[in-house]
Amino acid sequence: CRAAMAEQKGERRVIAMPQRSTSRYMRWGSLAAAAVLILSVLYLSRDAIDAMMAPGGPRATVVSADGGLYRLPGGALKAGASIGEKELVRTGPGAHAVLRLADGSMIDVNERTELFVTSAWSGRAIHLQRGDVIVQAAKQRRGHLRVLTRDSIAAVKGTVFAVSAGMGGSVVSVVEGSVAVNQPGIEVVLSPGEQSASNPALASSVEEAVAWSPEAADYLELLASFVKIERQLAELNPAELRTSSALLPYLPEGAFVFGAVPNLGGRIGQALMLAEQQSTENATFGAWWNSETGRQLRQMVDRLQSVSSLLGDEIAFSVGAQAPGQEAPIVMARVQPGKREALASALDGLFADTGEPALPYSLADDLMVVSNSPENLAWALGHMGQGAGSTFAAAIRERYQRGVGWLVGIDAAPVIVMAKDDDAPPVELAAMVGLKYLFLEQRAPAGAEENEITLVFPGERQGMASWLADSGSGGAAEYLPADALVAGYVSTREPWQLFQEMSAFMTKENETFAADLAAANGKLGEGFLDNLTAAMGTESAIA
């Protein structure tokens, strides 16, 4: 309609394009349509297919039932009874039950609780309609174990946590391990002692969340041990800052990413010692530590410890470009003197019994190099050290001179080229134009953790980075309230300059922006936006 009206007004001509013959494309069009149809059916049926591939057999078994456990519709369930797919069960007033899932997970069920269990190829799910449960999740071989309520999803692979559901909302509380929780407006990973509520009015404490269970004392002892270990680890002295790198001289040619982290092998050993100590002091934690889940955890940590204890004080990674679109990632670490054979044995056993393919590696008397494929490993070894004399490596050395904790450095030029080649959103505005290097660092020089981002430009800053000014007087920050939970302060160039630059950029990207801006000014008053930005100061604060 717009095209016809514009043609009648003489604003533009509409030229009919000649239609190409469809005969030569009919076959390919039919095949494409069939492919789209098949893919659409598979996509829309993915949940059904996932459920069809679920293992057979009962979904749960009743371990104990005191005070009444019922199948709906049906009758009472006793110990040893099986519960099938989507079979709804409910506990009566004053009742308590324990269910065992097919994977070995245990469900502690409170009174007046209603739930059913489903299984699929992607994992098992407990659908909590109402009431309270405490789940001791077994280690999942495939997928996650999830607890679903009306407004929450809690996903785990092996841990102990509680979920309560009612008309007012849901609460997830963690005793051991970590739980990924998805609630309206919230996506969080909870640690021991933490809780998340879809309705803030329902939040209490983990102790209250498990108080109804006959095993509450054991859960609380287990929670106390994990919290104590976490607190003791936090009190340990932080890793010393490193002022030089023994791995930077091995930087391969064409590397555009370099990262370095301290070897945390000592921390791993300290954590194991604290856990062993707790297992003797706390009988409940000792039972868990010596259970199958605890044994698997110790086995995994021992494997990491067996490798980290044979390496130097730093582990580095880099990404180099063999050719456009062919990046080679590598991990490097120094080898402890005389530990080459022991390290080779530890690396060979690192993936044993896991079902995962081992990563290709190369060992010299003083250097370990690991990559994701034999081809990338061979390329890295052939170009090792050829990037140590680059300006990128020189910039990294400057960061080390003031002390380094965790460090990631990026040579921006090749990354910007990749972003443009991949049709990524425009990088002109996002502080990328003219950017030379980007550094991300985490340091704890005086025991207090600092996170820092540094943008390095060869000349004047451009894009968003140029909007920042030198440190201001901090006058805006004086208005922040003393009881603020979160506060921020920024010093910028003149806001009217930023508005002009933003307008010019948007006009370049969108041909209708100038007209829209003029229309907005017409409604608000001629020059309103210009006058507003001209009246604003260069310091801003938010709380």
C-alpha positions in Angstrom: 0.0 0.0 0.0 2.8 2.4 0.9 4.6 1.6 -2.4 1.4 2.3 -4.4 0.7 5.5 -2.6 4.3 6.7 -3.1 4.0 5.9 -6.8 0.8 7.9 -7.2 2.4 10.9 -5.4 5.4 10.7 -7.7 7.7 10.1 -4.8 9.3 7.1 -6.3 9.0 4.6 -9.2 8.2 1.0 -8.6 9.9 -1.2 -11.2 8.6 -4.7 -11.6 11.6 -7.1 -11.6 11.5 -9.8 -14.3 10.5 -13.2 -12.9 13.1 -15.9 -13.4 12.1 -19.3 -14.6 11.1 -21.6 -11.7 11.6 -24.9 -13.5 15.3 -25.1 -12.8 14.8 -24.3 -9.1 11.7 -26.5 -8.6 13.6 -29.6 -7.5 15.9 -27.8 -5.1 12.9 -25.8 -3.7 11.0 -29.0 -3.1 14.0 -30.6 -1.3 14.5 -27.4 0.8 10.8 -27.3 1.7 11.0 -31.0 2.7 14.1 -30.4 4.8 12.5 -27.5 6.6 9.4 -29.5 7.3 11.4 -32.4 8.7 13.6 -30.1 10.9 10.4 -28.3 12.1 8.8 -31.5 13.1 11.9 -32.7 14.9 12.2 -29.3 16.7 8.6 -29.2 17.7 8.7 -32.9 18.8 12.0 -32.6 20.7 10.4 -33.0 24.1 8.4 -36.0 23.0 11.5 -37.6 21.5 13.5 -36.8 24.6 10.8 -38.6 26.7 10.6 -41.5 24.3 14.4 -42.2 24.8 14.0 -42.4 28.6 15.2 -45.7 30.2 12.4 -48.1 31.2 11.3 -49.3 34.6 9.8 -47.6 37.6 10.7 -44.0 38.3 10.9 -44.3 42.0 10.7 -46.8 44.9 9.2 -46.3 48.3 11.9 -46.7 51.0 9.7 -45.8 54.0 6.2 -44.4 54.5 5.1 -43.3 58.0 1.6 -41.8 58.5 0.3 -42.4 55.0 1.6 -42.2 51.4 -1.0 -42.4 48.7 -1.0 -42.9 44.9 -3.6 -40.7 43.2 -5.9 -42.1 42.1 -5.3 -45.4 44.0 -4.6 -46.5 47.5 -1.9 -46.4 50.1 1.7 -47.2 49.3 4.0 -49.2 51.5 7.8 -49.7 51.6 9.0 -51.5 48.4 6.2 -50.2 46.2 7.1 -48.9 42.8 6.1 -45.5 41.4 5.7 -45.1 37.6 6.1 -42.2 35.1 3.9 -39.2 36.1 2.2 -41.2 38.9 1.0 -38.6 41.4 1.7 -39.4 45.1 0.8 -37.5 48.2 1.6 -37.7 51.9 -1.1 -37.2 54.5 -1.2 -34.9 57.6 1.6 -35.8 60.0 3.1 -38.2 57.5 6.7 -38.6 56.3 8.1 -40.7 53.4 11.4 -41.5 51.7 11.6 -42.3 48.0 14.6 -43.6 46.0 14.8 -42.7 42.3 16.2 -45.1 39.7 19.5 -43.3 39.7 20.0 -43.7 43.5 18.9 -40.2 44.5 16.9 -40.0 47.7 13.8 -37.8 48.3 12.9 -36.9 51.9 9.1 -36.0 51.7 7.3 -33.9 54.3 3.6 -34.1 55.3 0.9 -32.8 52.9 3.3 -32.9 50.0 2.3 -33.8 46.4 4.7 -34.7 43.6 5.4 -36.9 40.6 8.5 -38.0 38.8 9.3 -38.1 35.0 12.3 -39.3 33.2 13.9 -38.5 29.8 17.1 -39.0 27.9 18.2 -35.5 29.2 17.7 -36.4 32.8 15.1 -36.9 35.6 12.7 -34.4 37.0 10.8 -34.2 40.3 7.6 -32.2 39.8 6.7 -30.7 43.2 3.1 -29.6 43.1 3.1 -28.5 46.7 4.8 -29.2 50.0 8.5 -29.8 51.0 11.2 -32.1 49.9 14.9 -32.6 50.6 16.8 -34.2 47.8 20.1 -36.1 48.1 21.0 -36.1 44.4 23.2 -38.9 43.2 25.9 -38.2 40.7 24.2 -37.9 37.3 25.8 -39.9 34.4 23.8 -37.9 31.9 22.0 -34.6 32.1 20.7 -33.0 35.3 18.3 -33.9 38.1 15.7 -31.1 38.3 13.1 -30.1 40.8 10.3 -28.2 39.1 7.6 -26.1 40.9 5.1 -23.6 39.5 7.7 -20.9 39.4 11.1 -22.4 39.9 13.6 -24.8 38.4 16.4 -26.2 40.4 19.0 -28.2 38.5 21.9 -30.3 40.0 24.3 -33.1 39.1 24.9 -34.3 42.7 24.2 -32.5 45.9 21.9 -32.1 48.9 19.2 -29.4 48.8 15.6 -28.6 49.9 12.7 -27.2 47.9 9.4 -25.9 49.3 6.4 -25.0 47.1 3.1 -23.4 47.9 0.5 -21.0 46.6 2.8 -18.1 47.6 5.9 -19.2 45.7 8.9 -21.5 46.0 12.1 -21.6 48.1 15.3 -23.5 47.3 17.9 -24.0 50.0 21.3 -25.7 49.6 23.0 -27.9 52.2 25.8 -29.4 50.2 27.2 -28.7 46.7 25.8 -26.2 44.3 22.3 -25.7 42.7 21.4 -23.7 39.6 18.1 -22.0 40.3 15.9 -20.3 37.7 13.0 -18.2 39.1 11.1 -15.2 37.7 13.8 -12.5 37.2 16.4 -14.6 38.9 19.1 -17.0 37.6 21.6 -17.9 40.3 23.9 -20.7 41.4 23.6 -21.3 45.2 26.3 -22.6 47.4 26.0 -24.4 50.9 24.0 -22.2 53.3 22.4 -20.1 50.6 18.8 -19.8 49.7 16.7 -18.3 46.9 12.9 -17.5 47.1 10.6 -16.6 44.2 8.7 -14.5 46.8 11.0 -12.6 49.2 8.4 -12.9 51.9 9.1 -16.6 52.0 12.8 -16.4 52.6 14.0 -17.7 55.9 17.2 -19.8 56.5 18.5 -23.2 55.5 18.1 -24.4 59.1 14.4 -23.6 59.0 14.0 -25.1 55.6 15.1 -28.6 56.7 13.8 -28.4 60.3 10.8 -30.6 59.5 12.9 -33.6 58.6 13.7 -36.4 61.1 17.3 -36.2 59.7 17.5 -32.4 60.2 20.3 -32.7 62.7 22.4 -34.6 60.2 21.7 -32.1 57.4 22.7 -29.2 59.7 25.9 -30.9 60.8 26.8 -31.5 57.1 26.0 -27.8 56.3 28.1 -26.6 59.3 31.1 -28.6 58.0 31.0 -27.2 54.5 30.6 -23.6 55.8 33.5 -24.1 58.1 35.7 -25.4 55.3 34.7 -22.5 53.1 35.5 -20.0 55.9 38.9 -21.6 56.6 39.8 -21.5 52.9 38.8 -17.8 52.7 41.1 -17.0 55.7 44.2 -18.5 54.0 46.7 -16.1 52.7 46.1 -15.1 49.1 48.5 -16.2 46.4 51.4 -13.8 46.0 51.5 -11.5 43.1 53.9 -12.5 40.3 56.2 -9.9 38.9 57.5 -11.9 35.9 56.4 -14.9 33.8 58.5 -17.9 32.8 55.9 -18.8 30.2 55.6 -15.5 28.2 58.9 -16.3 26.4 57.1 -19.3 24.8 54.3 -17.2 23.3 53.7 -18.6 19.7 53.7 -16.4 16.6 50.4 -14.8 15.9 49.1 -15.1 19.4 46.3 -12.6 20.1 45.1 -13.9 23.5 47.3 -14.6 26.5 46.0 -15.5 30.0 47.8 -16.5 33.2 46.5 -17.8 36.5 48.4 -19.0 39.6 48.8 -22.7 40.1 46.2 -23.4 42.8 47.6 -26.9 43.6 48.5 -25.8 47.1 44.9 -24.5 47.7 43.6 -27.9 46.5 45.8 -29.7 48.9 44.8 -27.4 51.8 41.1 -28.0 50.9 41.6 -31.7 51.1 43.4 -31.5 54.5 40.5 -29.4 55.9 38.0 -31.9 54.6 39.9 -34.8 56.1 40.0 -32.9 59.4 36.3 -32.2 59.3 35.5 -35.9 58.6 37.1 -36.8 61.9 35.5 -34.0 63.9 32.0 -34.3 62.4 30.4 -37.8 62.1 27.8 -36.7 59.6 30.3 -35.1 57.3 32.6 -38.1 57.8 29.8 -40.4 56.6 29.3 -38.2 53.5 33.1 -37.9 52.9 33.4 -41.7 52.9 30.2 -42.2 50.8 30.3 -43.0 47.0 29.7 -39.3 46.2 32.6 -38.2 48.5 34.8 -40.9 47.0 34.2 -39.7 43.5 34.9 -36.1 44.5 38.2 -37.2 46.2 39.2 -39.1 43.1 38.6 -36.1 40.8 40.4 -33.7 43.2 43.3 -36.2 43.5 43.7 -36.3 39.8 43.9 -32.5 39.6 46.2 -32.5 42.5 48.5 -35.1 40.9 48.9 -32.8 37.9 49.1 -29.4 39.6 51.7 -30.5 42.1 54.1 -31.3 39.3 53.8 -27.9 37.6 55.3 -24.5 38.2 53.6 -21.6 40.0 51.8 -20.3 36.9 49.5 -21.8 34.2 49.1 -19.9 31.0 46.9 -20.2 27.9 47.1 -18.5 24.5 45.2 -18.5 21.2 47.2 -18.1 18.0 45.9 -17.7 14.4 47.4 -20.3 12.0 45.3 -18.7 9.2 42.1 -16.7 8.9 39.4 -18.7 10.7 41.9 -21.3 12.1 42.7 -20.6 15.7 45.0 -22.8 17.8 44.4 -22.8 21.6 47.1 -24.0 23.9 47.8 -24.4 27.6 51.3 -24.1 29.0 53.0 -24.7 32.3 56.6 -25.3 33.5 57.4 -28.8 34.7 58.9 -29.3 38.1 62.6 -30.5 37.9 62.8 -34.2 37.5 59.0 -34.7 37.3 58.5 -35.2 33.6 57.8 -39.0 33.8 55.5 -38.5 36.8 53.6 -35.8 35.0 53.2 -37.9 31.8 51.7 -40.7 34.0 49.4 -38.3 35.7 48.2 -36.8 32.4 47.5 -40.2 31.0 45.4 -41.1 34.0 43.6 -37.8 34.2 40.8 -38.9 31.9 40.9 -42.6 32.7 37.5 -44.1 33.5 35.7 -40.8 32.5 34.8 -41.8 28.9 36.2 -38.6 27.6 39.0 -38.5 25.1 42.4 -37.4 26.4 43.8 -34.1 25.2 47.0 -34.2 23.1 50.1 -32.9 25.0 53.8 -32.5 24.6 56.3 -32.7 27.5 59.9 -31.5 27.7 62.0 -31.5 30.7 60.9 -28.0 31.6 57.7 -27.3 29.7 54.2 -28.9 29.2 52.0 -27.8 26.2 48.4 -29.1 25.8 46.1 -28.3 22.9 42.7 -29.5 21.6 43.9 -31.4 18.6 47.2 -33.0 17.3 47.2 -30.5 14.4 47.0 -27.4 16.6 49.6 -28.9 19.0 52.0 -29.5 16.1 51.5 -25.9 14.9 52.0 -24.4 18.3 55.3 -26.4 18.9 56.5 -25.3 15.5 55.9 -21.6 16.3 56.8 -21.6 20.0 58.5 -18.5 21.2 58.2 -16.6 17.9 55.7 -14.2 19.4 57.8 -13.3 22.5 59.3 -10.3 20.8 56.0 -8.8 19.7 54.6 -5.5 21.0 51.8 -7.5 22.4 54.2 -9.5 24.6 56.0 -6.2 25.6 52.6 -4.8 26.8 52.0 -8.0 28.9 55.5 -7.6 30.5 54.5 -4.1 31.6 51.5 -5.5 33.4 53.7 -8.0 35.3 56.0 -5.2 36.5 53.3 -4.0 39.0 52.3 -7.6 40.0 49.9 -10.0 38.5 47.2 -12.3 40.0 44.8 -13.5 37.3 45.4 -11.9 33.9 43.9 -12.0 30.4 45.3 -9.9 27.6 43.8 -9.5 24.1 45.3 -8.0 21.0 42.3 -6.2 19.7 43.1 -5.7 16.0 42.6 -9.4 14.9 39.6 -9.7 17.2 37.9 -6.7 15.6 38.6 -8.1 12.1 36.9 -11.4 13.2 33.9 -9.6 14.6 33.4 -7.7 11.3 33.9 -10.9 9.3 31.2 -12.7 11.4 28.7 -9.9 10.8 28.7 -9.1 14.5 27.0 -5.9 15.7 28.9 -2.7 14.8 32.0 -2.2 16.9 32.5 1.4 16.1 30.6 2.6 19.2 31.6 -0.1 21.7 35.1 1.3 22.6 36.7 -0.9 19.9 37.7 1.6 17.2 41.4 2.2 17.4 41.7 -0.1 20.5 45.1 -1.7 20.7 44.9 -4.0 23.7 42.4 -5.1 26.3 43.5 -6.4 29.7 41.3 -8.0 32.4 43.0 -8.5 35.8 42.1 -9.8 39.3 44.5 -8.9 42.0 44.6 -8.9 45.8 47.6 -6.7 46.7 46.6 -6.2 50.3 44.2 -9.1 50.8 41.3 -7.1 49.3 40.2 -8.4 45.8 40.4 -5.9 43.0 39.0 -6.4 39.5 40.3 -4.1 36.7 39.7 -3.6 33.0 42.2 -1.6 31.0 41.7 -0.4 27.4 45.0 0.6 25.7 44.9 2.9 22.7 47.9 3.8 20.5 46.6 7.4 20.3 43.5 9.3 21.4 40.7 7.1 22.7 37.8 6.6 20.4 34.2 5.2 20.7 32.7 4.8 24.1 36.1 4.7 25.8 36.6 8.3 24.8 33.6 9.3 26.7 35.4 8.7 30.0 37.3 11.7 31.4 40.1 11.8 33.9 39.1 11.4 37.6 36.8 14.2 38.7 36.4 15.8 42.1 33.8 13.2 43.2 31.2 15.9 43.9 28.3 13.8 42.7 29.4 11.0 45.0 28.8 13.2 48.0 25.1 12.9 47.4 25.1 9.1 47.8 23.2 7.9 50.9 25.2 6.2 53.6 23.0 3.1 53.6 23.4 2.4 49.8 23.7 -1.3 49.0 25.3 -0.6 45.6 26.9 2.6 44.4 28.6 3.8 41.3 30.4 6.9 40.1 31.6 8.0 36.7 33.4 11.1 35.3 32.8 11.8 31.6 33.3 14.4 29.0 30.6 17.0 28.4 27.3 15.1 28.0 26.2 17.3 25.0 29.4 16.1 23.2 28.4 12.5 23.9 24.9 13.2 22.6 26.2 14.7 19.4 28.5 11.7 18.8 25.8 9.2 19.6 23.4 11.0 17.2 25.9 11.0 14.4 26.6 7.3 14.9 22.9 6.4 15.0 22.2 8.5 11.9 25.0 6.7 10.0 23.5 3.3 11.1 19.8 4.1 10.6 18.7 6.5 7.9 15.4 7.3 9.7 17.1 8.2 13.0 17.5 11.9 12.1 13.8 12.2 11.2 12.8 10.5 14.4 15.0 12.7 16.5 13.6 15.8 14.8 10.0 14.5 15.5 10.9 14.0 19.1 12.3 17.5 19.4 9.2 18.8 17.7 7.0 17.2 20.4 9.2 18.2 23.3 10.1 21.7 22.1 12.7 22.7 19.5 16.2 22.1 20.8 14.9 20.4 24.0 17.4 17.4 23.8 20.3 19.7 23.0 19.5 22.0 25.9 19.0 19.1 28.3 22.3 17.5 27.6 24.1 20.9 27.7 22.7 21.5 31.2 24.0 18.2 32.6 27.4 18.0 34.4 30.3 15.8 33.8 30.0 13.7 37.0 27.3 11.2 37.7 26.5 8.9 40.6 23.9 6.1 41.1 22.9 4.2 44.1 
